[in-house]
Amino acid sequence: MNSTDLSVLNSAVNWLKAGHSVAIATVVQTWGSAPRPIGSWLAIRDDGQVAGSVSGGCVEDDLIRRVQTEILTRHTPEMVVYGVSQQEAARFGLPCGGTLRLLVEPKPELVVLEKLLEAISTHEIICRTVNLSTGKSILSQGSRHDEFFCTEQEMRTTYGPRWRLVIIGAGQLSLYTADFAIASDFEVIVIDPREEYTEGLNRNDLIFIKGMPDDVLLEIGVDPHTAVVALTHDPKLDDMALMEALKSPAFYVGALGSRKNTQKRKERLLEFDLNLAQVDRLHGPVGLYIGALTPPEIAVSILAEIIAIKYGISVPQKT
């Protein structure tokens, strides 16, 4: 779940607990050029306050009006379609004649949303199935490979924790990498035990943990939504962290270093409790080759490779 939809979920829970009526709109289908992907959320409060977006602002005003005057009085979900004709698309500002199909739930269940929020906060992958005839929803265990599903009978959506990047080391390159990762909607954790590298890390947009990287990785838990990048250039810190990261289900593990140093590192790691398949998971030298020279450029290459792996895009083999 990205930070925007997580914020929507938090807002919906807080509004319902405060006694407001709340409707939740989910993008279930798009045609043409749509500014928000399938599964995107918008929460609408009874007084017109909103959280999130389903169209980037094109249809929200009309949807708020419909929710306040019609939908909140109902008990079952309603399918709302915008932009069926070219004229409507132009009226609502949908680009290139796009069409937007939304499922609006006027009576989302607080207890279900609270359990969903709790599951996401503990890095679980959870599936929410909504019965379109009754408006009732149930939660079940989900998988990263689940796809969004909506028929005339039910809507099934899978939610998981935010994608997370754990950076080993708090040097200049790490901070640039953290900035680009935050801009790409990753939750960022920086780990470094060295006192001299703690300056400038008192920030609200990332988590800094002062400790030995291998111990901290075990403490925080590394799941399939986590990438780990070792950037200290100190084998004592990087290698210990990589030993734990390569044994974990992290979707990406990378380390800074030349091709020669990467080969030496892999040879060292094989001397520990790691097998060849685990060591071969290491991305090194870290990042896509784009001719990067400066710390910001290297950070761009690192994030580019992580994002490619996140979406299942093959990257050039480094030899």
ZIWOJO-V881084 format. One record per run of one state. SS is the DSSP state (H for helix, E for strand, - for the rest). FROM is the first residue (numbers start at 1). TO is the last residue. Records with the same first field share a line. If there is no record, write none. Layout:
BEGIN
SS: FROM-TO / FROM-TO
END
This chain:
BEGIN
-: 1-2 / 18-21 / 32-40 / 46-49 / 53-59 / 70-70 / 74-77 / 83-85 / 93-94 / 98-98 / 106-109 / 122-125 / 132-136 / 142-148 / 151-153 / 160-163 / 169-171 / 184-186 / 192-194 / 198-206 / 210-212 / 221-225 / 231-234 / 248-251 / 256-258 / 271-275 / 280-281 / 284-294 / 311-319
H: 3-17 / 60-69 / 71-73 / 86-92 / 95-97 / 110-121 / 172-183 / 195-197 / 213-220 / 235-247 / 259-270 / 276-279 / 295-310
E: 22-31 / 41-45 / 50-52 / 78-82 / 99-105 / 126-131 / 137-141 / 149-150 / 154-159 / 164-168 / 187-191 / 207-209 / 226-230 / 252-255 / 282-283
END
